[in-house]
């Protein structure tokens, strides 16, 4: 069936990239500028992700950056994609996002993941006690959601702010685990296909087939991550994409750093193993001109039946990043061919 309906909802996933030669202050200023740009273009959400000990990512204190973005915008939803729950006590997360919701009513989202968002040594520094089991994630999610419920008589522990506030909770994932949990709890589900697409199709099938309607949702709602590098020409877009390719190779080989400048023909310089790794990990990427992106978007939506797309664009030049999101917004509004 052709994708002929209205524009699929598009949202932004921003890691607040720190390009080589720049710094965190500049990156956070660019994040707010991009959020305002996305708001003007009609994007639905602006999510930030929790990563630690990564020189090229400035969004480690995710709730703080969300507050920065929400205060500088007025209508776009702002949230976490996501908070890595094993790093935090559920009560503290509820208080932080309850505070954000109190400051910006009706605009805050909370996506929850079970990965550490970093290496094991940094995870230990974050948690101090590594006896906490990631398998406690389902219980932690349920506990966290309960803190947003109206306060009960005699309740001894409550989130203030938080209790009685409607903060939508999403389950994030890159495997079948999150799909099963989101389906069981009747929550919206966001899959990290922009960097870990291997189980995307299977996870979507599990989520949709096992979904149990809840007071949060009456039907499944799946959002998929998608890299989009759009430019005036296919060649220019491929050049922009090389920054993410370099960053990914650097990360996978234990050399994380700031976002590198683009390099023409970068992919051709790689060994076959590195090329294969990039082809698999970044397979959910649209790279090209407006028309190339439009066709790719149509095919991706037809194949996955996604309800919403969360678009990432690790682009070295801030102006080119703004332009990429602008081209995508226009392409998504064009009717199917």
N, C-alpha and C positions, 0 to 999 in steps of 0.2 A: 504494500500500500504506500503510495507516494506521500511524502510529507508536504501537505498543502495547507495546513492550519495556520493559525497566527504564530508569530515569533515565539519559539520556545524560550522560556525564561532563562536568562543568562545571568550568572553571578561571577564575582571576581575572587580568586584565591591569591592573596599577596603574602609573600614571605619577607617583604621589606628587604629586597636584595641589596647588598653592599657591593657596588662595583669596585674593581681595582682602581686605586687612585682617589677613592671617595671615602666617606666615613659614615658612622651610624646616624649622626645628626642629619646629614643630607638625605640619607635613606628614609628616615622617619618623616621628614618634610615632604619627600616625594610620595610617600605612602598616602599622606593626607591629600596631596594634589591629585593623585590618581583616583582616590575615593570620590572626590568632588567631581572629577571628570566622569567617572562611572555613573554617578548619580544623575548628572545632566543627560547622559546617554540612555538612561532607562534601565540600567542593570538592577537586579532585584536585591542582591546581597553583596556584602564586602566582608570576606572572612580572612582572618589571620591565623597563622599556624605556630604551634609551640615547637621550637627546636632549640637545642642548647649546645654550647661550645662549638658553634659553627661560625667562622669569621665572615662568611658571606650572607648571613641571615640576621636581621635586626629585631625579630619579633619574639625573642625569648620570653619577655615579660608580657605575655599575650594580652591579658586583661588590661594592662596599662595602655598598650597600643590601641586596643579597642576603644578605650575611653577617649583617647586622643582623636581617633577617627570619628567616633559618634558625636563628639562635641563640635567638630568642624564640618559636619554634614547635617542634613535636616530630615531627609525622607528615606534614604536607603537603609536597609537592615544591615546591622553590623554584628559580627560574631566571631566565634572561634572554630577553625577547621583544622586542628581542634586543640582542645585541652587534653593533654596526656594524663589521664586520670590516675594511673599508678604513681605519678609524681606528687600527688596532692591528696589531702584529706577531703572527702566529699563535702564536709561542712564548710571548709574554707572556700571551695569552689562555689558553693551555693551562696555564700555571703558576698563573694566578689561579683558574681553575675546578678545576684539580687540587687546589689548596689548599682550596677550598670543599668538594670531594668528600671530601678527607681529614678535614675537620672534621665533615662531616655526611654520612656514608656512605649511598649509596642514595637521596639526596633532591635531587640537583642536576641541573638541565637546562641546556643551552646552545643557545639559538636564535641563528642567525647571519643577518644581513642585509647587503646590499651598498650601501645608501644611506648618506649621511653622517650623517643624523639631525640636520641643521642647515642653515644657509645656507652659501654658498660661502666667504665671508670667515672664518667660524668654522671651517669645514673646513680651510682653510689654516692657521689657528692651531693646530689639532689635529695636523695631519700635517707641517707645515713644508714638506714636499716634495710638491707636487701632481702630480709626474710619475707617481706610482703610478696605474695604470690599474684602473678598476673591473672591467675584463675579466679581471684576474688573480684575481677572486673564486673561481672554481672551484678553481684551483690552491691558493689560500690555505686553502680549506675542506679539501681533501685533506691538505695539510701539517698543518693543525691536528689533524685526526682521527688522523693518524699519531703525533702526540706522545702520544696516549692509549694507544697500543699498548704491549705489553710491550717492555722494552728489549732490543735485539739486541746480540750480542757485537760489540765494536768500534765501537758507535755513538758518534759524537763529540758530537752535539748531542741532548740529551734534556730533557724537561720534568720538573723536580723541585721540587714534587710534580707529578704528572700521568701519568707513564709507568705503564702497567698499570692505571690506574683507569678504571672504566666510567662515563664521563660521556656520557649520551645527547645527540647532536647533532641539531638540527633545522635545516632550511632554511626561512627566512622569505621572503615575497614578496608583491608586489601586482601582478604581471604574469606572463607566461608564462615568463620567464627562470628564476625560482626553481623553478617547477613542473617544468621540464625537468631542472634540475640535481638536484633531490630525487629525481625518478624514476630518473635515470641512476645515482645513487649508492645508491639503495635506502634513502633516509632518510625520516623523517616530515616532513610539510610543514605549515606554518602560513601561512594566507593572511590578509592584512590587510583583510578585507572590512568591518571596522568604520569605516574611513575612505577606502578606495579599492576599492570593490566592482565597478568596471566590468568587469573581466576575470575575476571569480570563477568563473563557470560554465565558461568556456573553460579556465581554469587547472586546475580540478578534472578536467576531461575529459583534458587533456594529462597531468597527473600520474598519473591512474589507468590510462590506456591505455598509457602508456609505462613504467610502473613495472617495474624489474628487481629481483627478490628478492635480498636480501643477507644477510649475517650479522647485520645490525641489525634487519631486518624481512623477513617472508616475504610480506607483502601491504601495499598502500598504507594509510597512516594520515594522514588529513587533519583538521586542526583549523582552525576558522574563527573569525575575530574577529566579535563581535556586541556592539553597544551595548545595554544594558538599563537602563531607567529605570523602576523599579517603585515604586508607592506604593499607598496605600489606595484612591485613586480615580484615574480617568483624568485628571481635571483637575489633580490635584496632580502626577501624573507628568509631564504636559506642561509644567507650571511648572518642575520640576526640569530637564527636558531643555533649557530655554532657556539654561542656563549653557553647555552644550556648543555650542549653536547660536551664541551670541555669541562664544565662544572661537574657533570655526572661522572665522567671518566676519572676526574680528580678525586671525587668522593669515593668511588668504588675501589680506587687503588690506595686509599688511606691518606690522601693529600687534600683534605678539604681546605678551601680558601675563599677569597673574595671572588665575585663573579667576573670571569675573564672577558676582555674585549673580543669582539668577533674576529674570526680568522677565515679568510676565503679558502675554500677547498679543504677545510679541516678534516672532514670525514674520510677523505681520500688518503690522508696521511696515517690512518690508524691501521693496526694489525687486524686481521680477520676476526679474532676473538672479541676485540673491543667494538668492532663494527656490529657484530652479532648481538652483543650485550645492549648497545644503544638501540638497535632495531627492535629488540624485544621490549626493553624497558620504556622506550618512548614511542611505542607504536600508536598510542592514542594522542597523536599530534597532528594538527593541521598547519601546514607551512606553505605560504604562497600569497598570491594576489587576492583581491576581493573575490574574483570569480572562482579561483581555486579553493578558497576557504568556503565559499558558499556551497560548492558542490560537495566538498568534504563534510561540511556540517549536515547537509541533507542526508548523505549516506550514513553518517554516524547515528543520527536520530532515527532513521528508518530501521537500522540494524538493532539498536539497543532499546528503542522505545523509552528512552530516558524522559523523566518528567522535568528535569532541569539540568543545566550544565554549569559546572564550577570551573571557570577558565583561569589557567595559570599562564603567565608570560614572563619568564626570567630573561628580560631584555636589558642589555648593557646600557643603552642610551635611554634616558627617561623620556625624551621627546618621541623616540621611536616606539616606546611602550605605550604612551598615550595614543599614538596614531594607530597602533595595532588594535587596541580595544575599540577605537572609533570605526575602523574598517570592518571589524567583526560585527559590531552592532548594526551597521548598514547592511552587511551581507545577510544577516539573520532575518532581516525584514523583507528581503526580496522573495517573491513567490518561487515555488519549485519550478524547475524547467520542464 
